[in-house]
């Protein structure tokens, strides 16, 4: 079972089943919150178990999305499209090995001007 945590270990999580291929989001919100583009995998809500959720703080980035981070260390862990059946989990928070590889880049029309996407993966403008 894939497992992970925030930097301080106050919030831990497990995913039942294999991880879906992750994507890299280059939108300005993800870059501002994470400091660069953000890699995540979308898992079914029912497959995700969170311990220490009393240490999670949810920031409502819009009416449709909230972003979950540890209130102790600040690690950004979740991107939650409200009312949907999946939730995005930060790839960097998983304990290795994850046994998955990045599948695509999204929101590349909004990517930062300070870097290039140098792999051959599919790039989606939005």
C-alpha positions in Angstrom: 0.0 0.0 0.0 1.5 3.4 -1.0 2.1 5.5 2.1 3.3 9.0 2.8 3.4 12.0 5.2 4.1 15.6 5.6 7.6 16.8 6.5 7.0 16.6 10.3 5.0 13.4 10.3 1.9 14.9 11.9 -0.2 14.0 8.9 0.1 10.6 7.3 -1.8 8.8 4.6 -2.2 5.5 2.8 -3.7 4.7 -0.6 -5.4 1.4 -1.2 -4.3 -0.1 -4.5 -1.7 1.0 -7.1 -1.2 4.7 -7.7 -2.5 6.1 -11.0 0.2 7.8 -13.2 0.8 11.3 -11.9 0.8 14.6 -13.8 2.7 17.8 -13.4 0.6 21.0 -13.0 2.3 24.2 -14.2 -0.6 26.6 -13.3 0.2 29.8 -11.3 -1.7 28.7 -8.2 0.3 25.4 -7.9 3.6 27.2 -8.6 2.8 29.8 -6.0 1.8 27.3 -3.3 4.5 24.7 -4.0 7.3 27.0 -5.2 7.5 25.3 -8.6 5.2 23.0 -10.6 3.4 20.4 -8.6 3.3 16.7 -9.3 0.3 14.7 -8.0 -1.7 11.6 -8.6 -5.5 11.5 -8.6 -6.9 8.8 -6.3 -10.4 7.7 -5.5 -11.5 9.3 -2.2 -12.5 5.9 -0.9 -8.9 4.7 -1.5 -7.3 7.4 0.6 -7.0 7.1 4.4 -5.6 10.1 6.3 -4.3 10.0 9.9 -3.7 13.3 11.7 -6.4 15.1 9.8 -6.9 17.4 12.8 -3.5 18.9 11.7 -4.8 19.5 8.2 -5.7 23.1 7.2 -7.8 23.6 4.1 -7.3 26.7 2.0 -10.2 27.4 -0.4 -8.4 28.5 -3.5 -11.7 28.9 -5.4 -15.3 27.9 -5.0 -14.5 24.6 -6.6 -11.2 23.6 -5.1 -9.5 23.5 -1.7 -5.8 22.7 -1.0 -4.8 20.8 2.1 -1.6 21.4 4.1 -0.2 20.4 7.4 -0.8 23.2 10.0 2.4 22.3 11.8 5.1 22.1 9.1 3.2 23.7 6.1 3.6 20.7 3.7 1.1 20.9 0.9 -0.4 17.5 0.5 -3.8 17.5 -1.2 -5.6 19.3 -4.0 -9.3 18.6 -3.5 -11.9 19.3 -6.2 -15.0 19.7 -4.0 -17.7 17.3 -4.7 -15.7 15.1 -7.1 -14.9 11.4 -6.6 -11.1 11.9 -6.6 -8.5 13.9 -4.7 -5.0 14.7 -5.8 -2.1 13.6 -3.6 1.3 15.2 -3.7 3.9 12.8 -5.3 6.7 14.3 -3.2 4.9 13.3 0.0 4.9 9.6 -0.8 7.5 7.3 0.7 9.6 5.7 -2.0 9.4 3.7 -4.1 6.1 4.8 -5.7 6.4 2.5 -8.8 4.9 5.2 -11.1 6.3 7.7 -13.6 5.0 11.1 -14.6 2.5 10.8 -17.5 1.9 14.4 -18.7 2.1 18.1 -18.0 -1.0 20.2 -17.6 -1.7 23.9 -17.6 1.5 24.5 -19.6 0.1 27.7 -21.1 0.5 29.2 -17.6 3.9 27.8 -16.8 6.7 29.9 -15.4 9.1 31.6 -17.8 12.1 30.6 -15.8 12.2 26.9 -16.9 11.7 24.7 -19.9 9.8 21.4 -20.0 12.6 19.2 -21.4 11.0 15.7 -21.6 8.9 14.2 -24.3 5.7 13.7 -22.3 2.3 15.1 -23.5 1.8 18.8 -22.8 -1.7 20.1 -22.3 -2.3 23.9 -22.4 -5.1 23.8 -19.8 
